[in-house]
Amino acid sequence: MRGGIVMIAWLALISGGWQQSLADASSGRGAPDVVYVATPSDVVAQMLRLANVTEQDVVYDLGCGDGRIVVRAAKQYGARAVGYDISPLRVAESLENVRRNRVEQRVTIERRDIFTVDLSPATVVTLYLLPEMNERLIPQLEELKPGSRIVAHDYEITGVTPDRTLTMTSKVDGVPHYLYLYITPLRLDDETLGDEP
Ligand SMILES: C[S@@+](CC[C@H](N)C(=O)[O-])C[C@H]1O[C@@H](n2cnc3c(N)ncnc32)[C@H](O)[C@@H]1O
């Protein structure tokens, strides 16, 4: 049931994202590994609450879409924030969002492949990506300082035990959303650790 609802939400937006993927691929600078689907605003608010964001934090959103998470982290909590996206269209939307909300002093947007980003300066990382992407990010997430928080939306980090899980029904889209909080150091499952005794 849960997987079905999540899948329908993604499929509903897949055609527009697919066109963008083709445009990015033809630009020769790398296509997105997942299509753009925005996190509803009330879910964004809950993700930042779950991560206990304060003005001391440096928040990274990996695949930042229109920049809504990093803009809110800066505007509501006074945090510094960085949004990374591989799509030039999403980067342009994020930059416009930052400008409109006048948070240029605290928010940076960069066009980058998230799998090449050094995450060590971040204290909070937000993810709304596919499970295999979350799993592929584990070596980078392990570079975070102890006590850093990771909040994953709808998809867990496979092979890592969350410290807290939360389900909420968004007033924006009327469907359940699943949030997973991980506090570093990550608690890797035995399988993820490998075969050594
Ligand atoms: C599901 S959307 C999430 C957007 C935003 N974080 C939110 O929650 O509203 C995923 C985003 O990841 C971006 N993306 C996909 N693969 C990427 C990659 N390898 N590097 C950087 N961004 C990527 C897409 O362009 C898209 O904007």
The ligand as an SDF file (V2000), in Angstrom:
LIG
                    3D

 27 29  0  0  0  0  0  0  0  0999 V2000
   13.0500   13.9890   -5.7840 C   0  0  0  0  0  0  0  0  0  0  0  0
   13.8630   15.5060   -6.1810 S   0  0  0  0  0  0  0  0  0  0  0  0
   14.0090   16.2350   -4.5590 C   0  0  0  0  0  0  0  0  0  0  0  0
   14.0710   17.7570   -4.5810 C   0  0  0  0  0  0  0  0  0  0  0  0
   14.2110   18.4310   -3.2170 C   0  0  0  0  0  0  0  0  0  0  0  0
   15.2830   17.8820   -2.4290 N   0  0  0  0  0  0  0  0  0  0  0  0
   12.9270   18.3160   -2.4270 C   0  0  0  0  0  0  0  0  0  0  0  0
   12.8970   17.4760   -1.4990 O   0  0  0  0  0  0  0  0  0  0  0  0
   11.9690   19.0410   -2.7440 O   0  0  0  0  0  0  0  0  0  0  0  0
   15.5150   14.9190   -6.5490 C   0  0  0  0  0  0  0  0  0  0  0  0
   16.4520   15.9550   -7.1360 C   0  0  0  0  0  0  0  0  0  0  0  0
   17.7230   15.3490   -7.2780 O   0  0  0  0  0  0  0  0  0  0  0  0
   18.3290   15.8660   -8.4490 C   0  0  0  0  0  0  0  0  0  0  0  0
   19.3720   14.8930   -8.8420 N   0  0  0  0  0  0  0  0  0  0  0  0
   19.2100   13.6660   -9.3780 C   0  0  0  0  0  0  0  0  0  0  0  0
   20.4000   13.0490   -9.5460 N   0  0  0  0  0  0  0  0  0  0  0  0
   21.3610   13.9100   -9.1050 C   0  0  0  0  0  0  0  0  0  0  0  0
   22.7800   13.8470   -9.0020 C   0  0  0  0  0  0  0  0  0  0  0  0
   23.4760   12.7740   -9.3680 N   0  0  0  0  0  0  0  0  0  0  0  0
   23.4240   14.9260   -8.5010 N   0  0  0  0  0  0  0  0  0  0  0  0
   22.7440   16.0400   -8.1190 C   0  0  0  0  0  0  0  0  0  0  0  0
   21.3870   16.1530   -8.1840 N   0  0  0  0  0  0  0  0  0  0  0  0
   20.7020   15.0990   -8.6650 C   0  0  0  0  0  0  0  0  0  0  0  0
   17.1870   16.0130   -9.4280 C   0  0  0  0  0  0  0  0  0  0  0  0
   17.5020   16.9480  -10.4470 O   0  0  0  0  0  0  0  0  0  0  0  0
   16.0580   16.4740   -8.5030 C   0  0  0  0  0  0  0  0  0  0  0  0
   15.9680   17.8790   -8.4520 O   0  0  0  0  0  0  0  0  0  0  0  0
  1  2  1  0
  2  3  1  0
  2 10  1  0
  3  4  1  0
  4  5  1  0
  5  6  1  0
  5  7  1  0
  7  8  2  0
  7  9  1  0
 10 11  1  0
 11 12  1  0
 11 26  1  0
 12 13  1  0
 13 14  1  0
 13 24  1  0
 14 15  1  0
 14 23  1  0
 15 16  2  0
 16 17  1  0
 17 18  1  0
 17 23  2  0
 18 19  1  0
 18 20  2  0
 20 21  1  0
 21 22  2  0
 22 23  1  0
 24 25  1  0
 24 26  1  0
 26 27  1  0
M  CHG  2   2   1   9  -1
M  END
$$$$
